Amino acid sequence: MTLVNCTDGHGVTALHVAANAGYDDVVKALLETGDIDVDSKPLQGKSVRMLVRSYPKNVQQILQEYLVSREMGMDVG
């Protein structure tokens, strides 16, 4: 596990927190590491990928673009 994927006692990652709070600059920085796990699930069982639509619009767009790029095999880091 890389440092960017460390979790708190509930399994929540920095990406979960930043996305939920709408911190788009932090979300971008975490995604740009190339090591981020968008499928990590905290104890409540919802990954960042699963929660995209529940985040603020600015973060939704960033995450959707990242996920599409990743699925197309494009360099996203």
DSSP file (Angstrom, degrees, kcal/mol; ACC not computed):
  #  RESIDUE AA STRUCTURE BP1 BP2  ACC     N-H-->O    O-->H-N    N-H-->O    O-->H-N    TCO  KAPPA ALPHA  PHI   PSI    X-CA   Y-CA   Z-CA
    1    1 A M              0   0    0      0, 0.0     2,-0.1     0, 0.0     5,-0.1   0.000 360.0 360.0 360.0 131.4    0.0    0.0    0.0
    2    2 A T    >   -     0   0    0     33,-0.3     3,-1.7     1,-0.1     4,-0.2  -0.466 360.0-106.3 -84.9 162.7    1.3    3.4   -0.9
    3    3 A L  G >  S+     0   0    0      1,-0.3     3,-1.6     2,-0.2    -1,-0.1   0.850 118.0  59.9 -57.1 -38.0    1.1    6.4    1.4
    4    4 A V  G 3  S+     0   0    0      1,-0.3    10,-0.5     9,-0.1    11,-0.4   0.684 105.0  51.5 -67.4 -15.5   -1.6    8.0   -0.7
    5    5 A N  G <  S+     0   0    0     -3,-1.7    -1,-0.3     8,-0.1    -2,-0.2   0.307  78.9 128.8-103.4   8.4   -3.8    5.0   -0.1
    6    6 A C    <   -     0   0    0     -3,-1.6     8,-0.5    -4,-0.2     2,-0.3  -0.290  45.5-148.9 -61.2 150.1   -3.4    4.9    3.7
    7    7 A T  B     -A   13   0A   0      6,-0.1     6,-0.2     1,-0.1     2,-0.1  -0.813   7.5-125.4-122.0 160.4   -6.7    4.7    5.6
    8    8 A D    >   -     0   0    0      4,-1.7     3,-1.9    -2,-0.3    -1,-0.1  -0.189  55.5 -74.8 -86.5-170.0   -8.1    5.9    8.9
    9    9 A G  T 3  S+     0   0    0      1,-0.3    -1,-0.0     2,-0.1    -2,-0.0   0.622 134.8  50.1 -64.2 -13.3   -9.7    3.5   11.4
   10   10 A H  T 3  S-     0   0    0      2,-0.1    33,-3.2    32,-0.0    34,-0.3   0.336 120.0-105.2-106.4   4.1  -12.8    3.4    9.3
   11   11 A G  S <  S+     0   0    0     -3,-1.9     2,-0.3     1,-0.3    -2,-0.1   0.588  70.5 147.9  84.0  10.7  -11.0    2.5    6.0
   12   12 A V        -     0   0    0     30,-0.1    -4,-1.7    29,-0.1    -1,-0.3  -0.640  32.9-151.2 -84.3 133.7  -11.4    6.0    4.6
   13   13 A T  B  >  -A    7   0A   0     -2,-0.3     4,-1.9    -6,-0.2     5,-0.1  -0.490  29.9-105.6 -97.3 169.7   -8.7    7.3    2.3
   14   14 A A  H  > S+     0   0    0     -8,-0.5     4,-3.0   -10,-0.5     5,-0.2   0.858 122.0  57.0 -60.6 -35.3   -7.5   10.9    1.6
   15   15 A L  H  > S+     0   0    0    -11,-0.4     4,-2.6     2,-0.2     5,-0.3   0.904 104.4  51.1 -64.8 -41.1   -9.2   10.6   -1.7
   16   16 A H  H  > S+     0   0    0      2,-0.2     4,-2.3     1,-0.2    -2,-0.2   0.944 114.5  43.9 -57.8 -47.8  -12.5    9.9    0.0
   17   17 A V  H  X S+     0   0    0     -4,-1.9     4,-2.0     2,-0.2    -2,-0.2   0.937 115.8  45.9 -65.8 -48.2  -12.2   12.9    2.3
   18   18 A A  H  X>S+     0   0    0     -4,-3.0     5,-2.3     1,-0.2     4,-0.8   0.909 114.8  47.6 -63.6 -42.7  -11.0   15.3   -0.4
   19   19 A A  H ><5S+     0   0    0     -4,-2.6     3,-0.8    -5,-0.2    -1,-0.2   0.928 112.3  48.9 -64.8 -45.1  -13.7   14.2   -2.9
   20   20 A N  H 3<5S+     0   0    0     -4,-2.3    -1,-0.2    -5,-0.3    -2,-0.2   0.854 112.8  47.9 -63.6 -35.6  -16.4   14.5   -0.3
   21   21 A A  H 3<5S-     0   0    0     -4,-2.0    -1,-0.2    -5,-0.2    -2,-0.2   0.568 113.0-118.0 -83.0  -9.2  -15.3   17.9    0.8
   22   22 A G  T <<5 +     0   0    0     -3,-0.8     2,-1.9    -4,-0.8    -3,-0.2   0.717  57.4 155.8  80.8  20.7  -15.0   19.2   -2.8
   23   23 A Y     >< +     0   0    0     -5,-2.3     4,-2.5    -6,-0.2     3,-0.4  -0.563  12.6 174.5 -81.8  80.2  -11.3   19.8   -2.6
   24   24 A D  H  > S+     0   0    0     -2,-1.9     4,-2.7     1,-0.2    -1,-0.2   0.837  73.5  54.9 -61.9 -35.2  -10.7   19.5   -6.4
   25   25 A D  H  > S+     0   0    0      2,-0.2     4,-2.1     1,-0.2    -1,-0.2   0.894 111.2  45.3 -64.8 -38.4   -7.0   20.6   -6.2
   26   26 A V  H  > S+     0   0    0     -3,-0.4     4,-2.6     2,-0.2    -2,-0.2   0.906 111.8  51.9 -70.9 -41.7   -6.3   17.8   -3.6
   27   27 A V  H  X S+     0   0    0     -4,-2.5     4,-2.5     2,-0.2     5,-0.2   0.940 111.2  48.0 -58.3 -47.6   -8.3   15.3   -5.7
   28   28 A K  H  X S+     0   0    0     -4,-2.7     4,-2.3     1,-0.2    -2,-0.2   0.923 111.5  50.0 -58.9 -45.7   -6.2   16.2   -8.8
   29   29 A A  H  X S+     0   0    0     -4,-2.1     4,-0.6     1,-0.2    -1,-0.2   0.906 111.7  47.8 -61.9 -42.5   -3.0   15.9   -6.9
   30   30 A L  H >< S+     0   0    0     -4,-2.6     3,-0.9     1,-0.2     6,-0.4   0.916 112.9  48.0 -65.4 -42.8   -3.9   12.5   -5.5
   31   31 A L  H >< S+     0   0    0     -4,-2.5     3,-1.4     1,-0.2     5,-0.2   0.866 105.1  60.4 -65.3 -35.8   -4.9   11.2   -8.9
   32   32 A E  H 3< S+     0   0    0     -4,-2.3    -1,-0.2     1,-0.3    -2,-0.2   0.631  86.2  75.9 -70.0 -13.2   -1.7   12.6  -10.5
   33   33 A T  T << S-     0   0    0     -3,-0.9    -1,-0.3    -4,-0.6    -2,-0.2   0.803  91.9-142.5 -65.9 -26.0    0.4   10.4   -8.2
   34   34 A G  S <  S+     0   0    0     -3,-1.4    -2,-0.1    -4,-0.4    -1,-0.1   0.381  84.7  82.1  79.4  -5.9   -0.5    7.4  -10.4
   35   35 A D        +     0   0    0     -5,-0.3   -33,-0.3    42,-0.1    -4,-0.1   0.404  58.6 124.3-108.2  -0.4   -0.7    5.2   -7.3
   36   36 A I        -     0   0    0     -6,-0.4     2,-0.8    -5,-0.2   -31,-0.1  -0.337  53.2-142.8 -70.5 141.9   -4.2    6.1   -6.0
   37   37 A D    >   +     0   0    0      1,-0.1     3,-1.0   -33,-0.1    11,-0.2  -0.876  18.5 179.2-105.8 101.5   -6.7    3.3   -5.5
   38   38 A V  T 3  S+     0   0    0     -2,-0.8    11,-2.3     1,-0.2    10,-0.3   0.531  81.2  58.9 -78.8  -4.7  -10.2    4.5   -6.6
   39   39 A D  T 3  S+     0   0    0      8,-0.2    -1,-0.2     9,-0.2     2,-0.2   0.371  71.9 124.2-104.9   3.3  -11.6    1.1   -5.7
   40   40 A S    <   -     0   0    0     -3,-1.0     8,-0.5     1,-0.1   -27,-0.1  -0.458  50.3-150.3 -64.3 131.2  -10.6    1.1   -2.0
   41   41 A K        -     0   0    0     -2,-0.2     6,-0.2     6,-0.2    -2,-0.1  -0.914   1.7-147.4-112.4 123.9  -13.7    0.6    0.1
   42   42 A P    >   -     0   0    0      0, 0.0     3,-2.6     0, 0.0   -31,-0.3  -0.133  48.1 -79.0 -72.4-177.8  -14.0    1.9    3.6
   43   43 A L  T 3  S+     0   0    0    -33,-3.2   -32,-0.1     1,-0.3    -2,-0.0   0.793 131.4  60.7 -57.4 -30.5  -16.0    0.0    6.2
   44   44 A Q  T 3  S-     0   0    0    -34,-0.3    -1,-0.3     2,-0.1   -33,-0.1   0.551 111.6-123.1 -77.3  -4.5  -19.3    1.2    4.8
   45   45 A G    <   +     0   0    0     -3,-2.6     2,-0.5     1,-0.2    -2,-0.1   0.636  67.7 123.5  83.4  16.8  -18.3   -0.5    1.6
   46   46 A K        -     0   0    0     -4,-0.0    -1,-0.2     5,-0.0    -2,-0.1  -0.945  44.5-153.4-117.1 118.6  -18.5    2.3   -1.0
   47   47 A S     >  -     0   0    0     -2,-0.5     4,-1.5    -6,-0.2    -8,-0.2  -0.327  32.7-106.2 -79.2 167.0  -15.4    3.1   -3.1
   48   48 A V  H  > S+     0   0    0     -8,-0.5     4,-0.6   -10,-0.3     3,-0.3   0.909 123.8  55.5 -57.7 -42.4  -14.6    6.5   -4.6
   49   49 A R  H >4 S+     0   0    0    -11,-2.3     3,-0.7     1,-0.2    -1,-0.2   0.899 108.9  46.8 -57.4 -41.5  -15.6    5.0   -8.0
   50   50 A M  H 34 S+     0   0    0    -12,-0.3     3,-0.3     1,-0.2    -1,-0.2   0.761 114.7  47.2 -72.4 -24.8  -19.0    4.0   -6.6
   51   51 A L  H >X S+     0   0    0     -4,-1.5     3,-2.5    -3,-0.3     4,-0.7   0.370  73.9 113.3 -99.4   3.8  -19.6    7.4   -5.0
   52   52 A V  G X< S+     0   0    0     -3,-0.7     3,-1.5    -4,-0.6    -1,-0.2   0.862  77.3  51.1 -46.3 -48.0  -18.7    9.6   -7.9
   53   53 A R  G 34 S+     0   0    0     -3,-0.3    -1,-0.3     1,-0.3    -2,-0.1   0.622 103.5  59.5 -70.5 -11.8  -22.2   10.9   -8.4
   54   54 A S  G <4 S+     0   0    0     -3,-2.5    -1,-0.3     2,-0.1    -2,-0.2   0.570  90.4  88.5 -91.3  -9.0  -22.5   11.8   -4.7
   55   55 A Y  S << S-     0   0    0     -3,-1.5   -35,-0.1    -4,-0.7     5,-0.1  -0.412  95.1 -77.3 -85.8 163.2  -19.6   14.3   -4.7
   56   56 A P    >>  -     0   0    0      0, 0.0     4,-2.4     0, 0.0     3,-0.8  -0.224  48.7-108.8 -55.1 150.3  -19.7   18.0   -5.6
   57   57 A K  H 3> S+     0   0    0      1,-0.3     4,-2.1     2,-0.2     5,-0.2   0.837 116.7  56.9 -53.9 -40.7  -20.0   18.7   -9.3
   58   58 A N  H 3> S+     0   0    0      1,-0.2     4,-1.3     2,-0.2    -1,-0.3   0.885 112.6  41.8 -61.3 -37.5  -16.4   20.0   -9.6
   59   59 A V  H <> S+     0   0    0     -3,-0.8     4,-2.7     2,-0.2     5,-0.3   0.856 108.4  60.1 -77.4 -36.8  -15.0   16.7   -8.2
   60   60 A Q  H  X S+     0   0    0     -4,-2.4     4,-2.8     1,-0.2     5,-0.2   0.932 105.7  48.4 -54.6 -47.2  -17.4   14.6  -10.2
   61   61 A Q  H  X S+     0   0    0     -4,-2.1     4,-2.3     2,-0.2    -1,-0.2   0.915 111.8  48.5 -62.6 -44.5  -16.0   15.9  -13.4
   62   62 A I  H  X S+     0   0    0     -4,-1.3     4,-2.2     1,-0.2    -1,-0.2   0.935 115.2  44.4 -61.1 -47.6  -12.4   15.4  -12.4
   63   63 A L  H  X S+     0   0    0     -4,-2.7     4,-2.8     2,-0.2    -2,-0.2   0.898 112.1  51.5 -67.2 -40.6  -13.1   11.8  -11.3
   64   64 A Q  H  X S+     0   0    0     -4,-2.8     4,-2.4    -5,-0.3     5,-0.2   0.921 111.1  47.9 -63.1 -43.0  -15.1   10.9  -14.3
   65   65 A E  H  X S+     0   0    0     -4,-2.3     4,-2.4    -5,-0.2    -1,-0.2   0.906 113.0  49.4 -62.8 -41.3  -12.4   12.2  -16.6
   66   66 A Y  H  X S+     0   0    0     -4,-2.2     4,-2.6    -5,-0.2    -2,-0.2   0.936 111.9  47.4 -62.3 -47.3   -9.8   10.2  -14.7
   67   67 A L  H  X S+     0   0    0     -4,-2.8     4,-2.4     2,-0.2    -2,-0.2   0.899 112.7  48.2 -64.8 -41.4  -11.8    7.0  -14.8
   68   68 A V  H  X S+     0   0    0     -4,-2.4     4,-1.8     2,-0.2    -1,-0.2   0.933 113.0  48.8 -63.3 -45.7  -12.5    7.3  -18.5
   69   69 A S  H  <>S+     0   0    0     -4,-2.4     5,-2.7     1,-0.2     4,-0.3   0.908 112.4  48.4 -59.9 -42.9   -8.8    8.0  -19.2
   70   70 A R  H ><5S+     0   0    0     -4,-2.6     3,-1.2     1,-0.2    -1,-0.2   0.904 110.5  50.1 -66.1 -41.5   -7.8    5.0  -17.1
   71   71 A E  H 3<5S+     0   0    0     -4,-2.4    -1,-0.2     1,-0.3    -2,-0.2   0.802 109.2  52.6 -68.1 -27.8  -10.3    2.7  -18.7
   72   72 A M  T 3<5S-     0   0    0     -4,-1.8    -1,-0.3    -5,-0.2    -2,-0.2   0.476 117.2-116.0 -84.8  -2.1   -9.0    3.8  -22.1
   73   73 A G  T < 5 +     0   0    0     -3,-1.2    -3,-0.2    -4,-0.3     2,-0.2   0.703  63.2 151.1  76.9  20.3   -5.5    3.0  -21.0
   74   74 A M      < -     0   0    0     -5,-2.7     2,-0.6    -6,-0.2    -1,-0.2  -0.506  57.8 -98.5 -82.9 154.7   -4.3    6.6  -21.3
   75   75 A D        +     0   0    0     -2,-0.2    -1,-0.1     1,-0.2    -5,-0.1  -0.626  46.6 169.4 -72.3 117.7   -1.6    7.9  -19.1
   76   76 A V              0   0    0     -2,-0.6    -1,-0.2     1,-0.1   -42,-0.2   0.437 360.0 360.0-111.0  -3.0   -3.4    9.7  -16.3
   77   77 A G              0   0    0    -44,-0.1    -1,-0.1   -43,-0.1    -2,-0.1   0.446 360.0 360.0 -91.4 360.0   -0.4   10.4  -13.9
